[in-house]
């Protein structure tokens, strides 16, 4: 097969090339490189392929730090220099805005980034008991596979957590139900390392003793989750089930359950909240909407500014958590939280939520197109949009710009997940 030159990266971190009238997506290839490849999926207009040989490497190519890289599916671009990763993600964001939304930002914001290693304070490890491999495996899934990677370390979680992977395997092997423990979730709070064990069957008294001994020896907090996420309860040591993270710049202490959504990267999250508030510019006396507010990560920082904030969220339990966090931080008078299905809004239902001077939107990957379409007369003069999917951000930005009278004042990437292709971003829109 003839070598091809890599033109760019796609949103999955794969190199893009063209050959024989097809687009070729090549895992592990970098822009500017001359490579050979081996297809593993052929379609009429494109192929998916594995990198075979790099004939002319990119100057941004680097040696992956993790010994499991290439097998584990947790990271996809460790072979790309960390600084170049940010530049590539910025390019993907700008390309998405133009090609999907037909819009360009007036200003490119400086990228938000933090420590490239040991940054993950949230992780969901799979667990599987495999007799042929000597027992329990705990790790992320293998690339393009449902198999669990045979991991003994991990470079993107804190070193003290990576050091627990092998002891955890020994613990699962010693339990009476090693084949009925499919998942282990990590959630780190201020001063607490929580491990949520998904147990499909009850543990024996002997199992419980082993968990207590492990927790005491390794200074972790075990939760047991027999059913869905809301069934997770603290097991040992004794605990009220609430973890906390802090945002010192805003004098906030935010509580969460280990199975509730929080950002995986607390260092980057702190900078992101600061950037969001700087772009939003809430003023005392204004009424601000925080759409998809979760447990109040942005809402409470807005309330600290002196503005009144109303957070809207579809999850009843997260609304309750946000109210509790407002009370804990002395902000109940300026922060209100309301349960609302933001995916089913129209102009009338949005109007019933009230009028707002400014709005922050932080939706899941599907974006917020129904909310955007529902905006009408009296819409907020400024919108700050935080996205975890550049494609849906670009789509929604196009609607705001071409049908709702907004300009895209600024946009930039947030490298929440170094060494992965995942792209977070933040954008500011002003009504003309």
ZIURVEN-V393540 format. One record per residue. N is the residue number from 1. PHI is phi in whole degrees, 0 to 359 (999 if undefined). PSI is psi in degrees with one decimal (none if undefined). D_FIRST is the distance of its C-alpha to the first C-alpha in Angstrom with 2 decimals. Layout:
[[N;PHI;PSI;D_FIRST] [N;PHI;PSI;D_FIRST]]
//
This chain:
[[1;999;135.9;0.00] [2;291;142.7;3.79] [3;297;154.4;6.54] [4;232;154.9;9.11] [5;260;132.5;12.85] [6;278;127.8;14.98] [7;267;-37.0;17.98] [8;193;-177.6;20.32] [9;248;146.7;21.11] [10;269;-176.3;22.27] [11;289;-9.0;25.48] [12;262;2.9;23.88] [13;83;12.9;22.60] [14;268;144.4;18.88] [15;290;140.7;16.78] [16;250;128.5;16.22] [17;222;170.2;13.49] [18;234;136.1;12.88] [19;205;133.5;10.03] [20;54;39.3;10.95] [21;77;8.7;14.43] [22;242;156.9;13.91] [23;270;130.5;14.86] [24;248;122.8;12.61] [25;257;116.8;14.96] [26;242;114.1;13.74] [27;297;131.1;16.47] [28;89;-3.4;17.47] [29;265;150.0;15.89] [30;239;153.5;18.53] [31;305;137.4;19.30] [32;90;-11.9;18.56] [33;278;150.2;15.89] [34;256;120.6;12.63] [35;222;161.7;10.28] [36;251;158.6;7.11] [37;212;163.5;7.68] [38;233;112.3;8.37] [39;294;142.2;10.17] [40;239;-6.7;13.71] [41;212;123.2;15.29] [42;244;127.4;14.30] [43;235;165.5;16.96] [44;302;-33.9;17.55] [45;249;-10.5;17.52] [46;206;165.2;15.58] [47;224;146.7;13.41] [48;256;136.3;14.44] [49;215;158.5;12.13] [50;259;144.7;12.88] [51;293;132.3;12.16] [52;260;-55.3;10.62] [53;212;138.9;11.51] [54;263;110.4;13.51] [55;275;-31.1;13.20] [56;219;101.0;16.10] [57;284;156.0;18.32] [58;285;148.1;20.77] [59;292;-14.5;24.42] [60;269;-2.9;25.18] [61;290;137.7;23.09] [62;221;164.1;25.60] [63;281;123.8;26.04] [64;301;139.6;26.81] [65;281;-31.7;30.45] [66;275;134.6;30.43] [67;291;-18.5;29.72] [68;263;1.6;28.58] [69;297;139.0;26.05] [70;100;-24.6;22.70] [71;252;-52.5;24.66] [72;294;138.3;27.57] [73;270;6.8;27.07] [74;291;-33.1;29.95] [75;234;148.1;28.01] [76;235;-13.4;24.62] [77;226;36.2;24.62] [78;296;-19.4;26.46] [79;282;-1.7;23.67] [80;251;131.0;24.95] [81;311;139.5;28.26] [82;301;-38.0;31.14] [83;291;-37.0;32.38] [84;291;-29.9;29.03] [85;303;-43.5;28.86] [86;296;-42.2;32.03] [87;297;-41.2;30.81] [88;297;-42.3;27.65] [89;294;-37.2;29.91] [90;298;-40.4;32.29] [91;295;-41.3;29.60] [92;298;-42.1;28.59] [93;299;-49.6;32.31] [94;297;-41.5;32.93] [95;297;-40.9;29.97] [96;296;-45.2;31.20] [97;302;-40.8;34.74] [98;281;-48.6;33.81] [99;286;-30.9;31.23] [100;263;-48.9;33.14] [101;267;-9.8;36.70] [102;54;48.0;36.78] [103;212;146.8;38.70] [104;233;142.3;38.63] [105;286;146.6;40.96] [106;295;-30.6;43.77] [107;221;134.7;43.18] [108;267;120.4;40.28] [109;283;147.6;41.83] [110;301;138.9;41.12] [111;296;145.0;38.74] [112;263;126.3;40.50] [113;209;166.2;39.13] [114;216;-150.8;40.59] [115;298;132.6;39.95] [116;279;-13.8;36.26] [117;231;150.8;37.11] [118;65;25.0;39.68] [119;269;-19.1;40.18] [120;280;115.8;39.94] [121;259;-1.3;43.42] [122;229;136.7;42.19] [123;200;144.2;39.61] [124;243;103.6;39.26] [125;270;140.0;38.10] [126;275;150.6;37.38] [127;232;137.1;39.24] [128;211;135.7;38.53] [129;267;112.1;40.33] [130;238;105.5;37.91] [131;301;-41.8;39.82] [132;296;-20.7;36.83] [133;255;15.0;36.18] [134;89;9.7;39.83] [135;128;-140.5;41.12] [136;286;139.1;40.65] [137;244;136.3;37.52] [138;228;122.5;38.07] [139;174;-171.7;35.36] [140;281;166.2;32.97] [141;290;150.9;30.58] [142;292;157.8;27.19] [143;298;133.7;24.19] [144;54;37.1;23.38] [145;205;156.2;26.09] [146;268;-2.1;29.84] [147;288;150.2;30.24] [148;272;129.4;32.28] [149;295;140.1;30.73] [150;279;81.2;32.67] [151;259;139.1;34.03] [152;242;-5.5;36.78] [153;203;170.2;36.68] [154;206;129.1;35.53] [155;273;-13.1;35.37] [156;260;-5.7;36.05] [157;260;160.9;39.37] [158;304;144.9;42.44] [159;307;-36.6;42.55] [160;294;-28.4;45.62] [161;280;-42.0;43.75] [162;303;-36.7;40.65] [163;292;-13.8;43.16] [164;272;-10.7;44.37] [165;299;-44.7;41.21] [166;290;-46.5;42.05] [167;301;-35.2;45.79] [168;294;-37.0;44.99] [169;298;-43.0;42.99] [170;296;-38.2;46.05] [171;297;-49.1;48.30] [172;299;-40.1;46.41] [173;299;-30.9;46.41] [174;276;-13.3;50.18] [175;282;162.6;50.95] [176;282;-16.0;52.20] [177;233;55.3;49.53] [178;296;-21.6;46.25] [179;265;7.6;44.28] [180;239;28.5;46.02] [181;231;80.1;44.95] [182;280;-11.4;41.66] [183;207;144.9;41.71] [184;225;117.5;43.07] [185;253;132.8;43.44] [186;261;133.8;44.19] [187;217;115.6;46.52] [188;257;125.4;48.04] [189;248;-179.8;51.22] [190;296;108.4;53.58] [191;82;4.0;54.72] [192;223;128.3;53.29] [193;255;106.3;50.08] [194;261;139.1;50.00] [195;236;119.1;47.97] [196;260;114.3;48.06] [197;264;117.1;47.65] [198;278;106.7;46.78] [199;249;115.5;48.94] [200;283;-15.4;48.78] [201;226;156.1;51.95] [202;297;149.3;54.98] [203;277;150.3;55.07] [204;281;167.5;57.73] [205;298;-34.4;60.40] [206;294;-39.7;58.72] [207;300;-44.2;55.41] [208;298;-39.1;57.30] [209;298;-41.9;58.85] [210;296;-39.6;55.47] [211;295;-41.5;54.20] [212;298;-44.1;57.36] [213;297;-41.8;57.01] [214;296;-46.2;53.37] [215;299;-42.4;54.26] [216;291;-40.0;57.19] [217;291;-38.9;55.33] [218;254;4.2;52.30] [219;59;51.3;54.17] [220;237;163.2;52.28] [221;250;117.1;53.61] [222;271;134.5;52.61] [223;246;150.0;52.55] [224;247;137.6;52.25] [225;233;92.4;50.58] [226;283;-21.9;51.53] [227;225;-127.3;50.36] [228;288;175.8;48.95] [229;305;-35.5;48.65] [230;285;-8.0;52.30] [231;276;-6.1;53.47] [232;294;126.1;52.46] [233;227;145.8;55.66] [234;296;139.0;56.45] [235;251;-58.5;57.15] [236;200;138.5;57.87] [237;291;171.4;59.26] [238;302;135.7;61.67] [239;198;153.0;60.32] [240;277;-1.5;60.92] [241;88;2.9;57.25] [242;247;126.1;56.69] [243;260;167.7;54.48] [244;222;147.1;54.70] [245;231;155.8;52.69] [246;246;150.9;54.34] [247;237;83.2;53.85] [248;302;-33.8;56.38] [249;300;-27.4;56.14] [250;248;11.2;57.62] [251;53;48.2;59.79] [252;243;142.7;58.05] [253;231;109.3;57.68] [254;250;122.7;55.54] [255;272;151.0;55.74] [256;203;153.2;53.09] [257;276;149.2;52.49] [258;296;-13.8;49.47] [259;257;0.8;47.84] [260;275;155.0;48.52] [261;289;126.2;45.95] [262;221;161.0;46.06] [263;293;142.1;43.47] [264;286;-20.6;41.46] [265;240;93.6;41.85] [266;294;-32.9;45.58] [267;295;-46.1;45.26] [268;290;-36.4;43.03] [269;301;-41.6;45.16] [270;299;-40.9;48.26] [271;290;-38.0;46.73] [272;297;-43.1;45.45] [273;298;-42.9;48.98] [274;300;-45.6;50.40] [275;296;-43.1;47.97] [276;299;-42.4;48.67] [277;292;-36.2;52.42] [278;294;-37.6;52.16] [279;284;-38.6;50.35] [280;290;-36.7;52.58] [281;52;55.4;55.77] [282;294;141.8;58.09] [283;244;146.8;61.74] [284;305;133.7;64.84] [285;92;-14.7;66.26] [286;281;160.4;63.03] [287;248;119.8;61.59] [288;245;138.7;57.91] [289;256;134.9;55.64] [290;244;102.6;52.94] [291;271;134.8;50.73] [292;63;53.8;48.86] [293;284;-15.4;51.03] [294;59;-134.8;50.31] [295;268;12.0;52.78] [296;103;20.1;53.79] [297;305;-45.0;51.33] [298;265;-35.3;51.79] [299;304;-47.0;55.01] [300;290;-32.8;57.15] [301;294;-38.8;56.00] [302;298;-44.2;56.93] [303;298;-33.3;60.30] [304;297;-23.2;60.94] [305;285;-13.4;60.85] [306;104;-11.2;63.97] [307;281;158.9;62.39] [308;270;137.1;62.75] [309;233;140.3;59.55] [310;241;118.4;58.85] [311;262;132.0;55.81] [312;246;134.7;54.38] [313;206;141.7;52.32] [314;282;-24.1;51.57] [315;272;122.6;52.08] [316;299;-42.0;55.73] [317;293;-36.2;55.25] [318;289;-35.3;53.53] [319;299;-43.2;56.36] [320;297;-40.3;58.84] [321;295;-42.7;56.98] [322;298;-42.0;56.94] [323;297;-40.9;60.67] [324;297;-39.9;61.31] [325;293;-37.0;59.37] [326;297;-43.3;61.38] [327;295;-43.3;64.58] [328;300;-34.3;63.54] [329;262;10.7;62.89] [330;69;32.1;66.04] [331;240;16.1;64.24] [332;298;-28.5;65.43] [333;286;-24.8;67.55] [334;246;-4.8;64.70] [335;233;115.4;61.71] [336;247;145.3;61.78] [337;230;133.4;59.12] [338;228;135.1;58.74] [339;280;128.5;56.66] [340;204;139.9;54.87] [341;275;99.3;51.88] [342;282;-4.6;50.06] [343;270;-3.4;47.52] [344;235;30.6;50.36] [345;277;150.0;52.13] [346;227;-177.4;53.46] [347;302;-42.1;55.67] [348;292;-45.4;58.89] [349;291;-33.4;57.79] [350;292;-39.4;56.36] [351;297;-34.1;59.66] [352;292;-21.1;61.55] [353;288;-17.2;59.78] [354;114;171.4;61.61] [355;260;144.5;61.01] [356;226;143.4;59.19] [357;286;-38.3;59.11] [358;218;161.7;55.64] [359;216;137.7;52.91] [360;248;134.2;50.19] [361;236;126.0;47.39] [362;224;72.2;45.15] [363;277;168.7;43.49] [364;289;-171.9;40.91] [365;299;-27.2;37.31] [366;290;-12.8;38.47] [367;82;-162.9;40.35] [368;224;41.1;43.82] [369;295;-36.3;43.53] [370;293;-40.2;46.71] [371;298;-44.9;48.68] [372;298;-44.1;47.40] [373;295;-27.9;48.27] [374;282;-14.4;51.71] [375;297;135.8;52.68] [376;216;-151.9;55.46] [377;304;140.9;58.59] [378;79;14.5;59.62] [379;296;156.9;56.08] [380;303;144.9;55.62] [381;286;-24.0;55.58] [382;221;139.5;52.72] [383;234;130.3;49.90] [384;252;124.5;47.76] [385;242;121.0;44.65] [386;253;127.8;42.77] [387;232;146.8;39.41] [388;247;14.1;36.86] [389;209;106.1;34.41] [390;298;-26.7;33.57] [391;291;-45.9;32.74] [392;285;-31.0;36.20] [393;299;-46.0;37.90] [394;298;-42.7;36.40] [395;301;-49.3;37.54] [396;292;-35.1;41.02] [397;297;-38.1;41.23] [398;297;-41.1;40.65] [399;295;-44.7;43.53] [400;300;-41.4;45.77] [401;282;-39.9;45.10] [402;264;-16.2;45.14] [403;231;-14.4;47.79] [404;244;1.1;49.83] [405;79;25.3;50.68] [406;255;152.3;48.97] [407;250;145.6;47.13] [408;275;98.3;44.39] [409;286;-35.9;46.20] [410;200;151.8;43.81] [411;202;149.8;40.69] [412;193;166.2;38.75] [413;268;158.3;36.66] [414;232;110.5;38.08] [415;275;71.2;35.88] [416;291;-29.4;37.52] [417;235;76.2;34.54] [418;304;146.9;32.96] [419;74;6.5;29.52] [420;240;167.0;28.83] [421;275;-1.6;27.45] [422;296;130.5;30.89] [423;239;113.8;32.58] [424;263;153.4;36.36] [425;207;166.9;38.09] [426;223;140.2;41.56] [427;219;149.1;42.81] [428;239;134.1;46.26] [429;237;137.0;47.54] [430;239;136.8;50.87] [431;282;131.8;52.80] [432;284;none;53.71]]
//
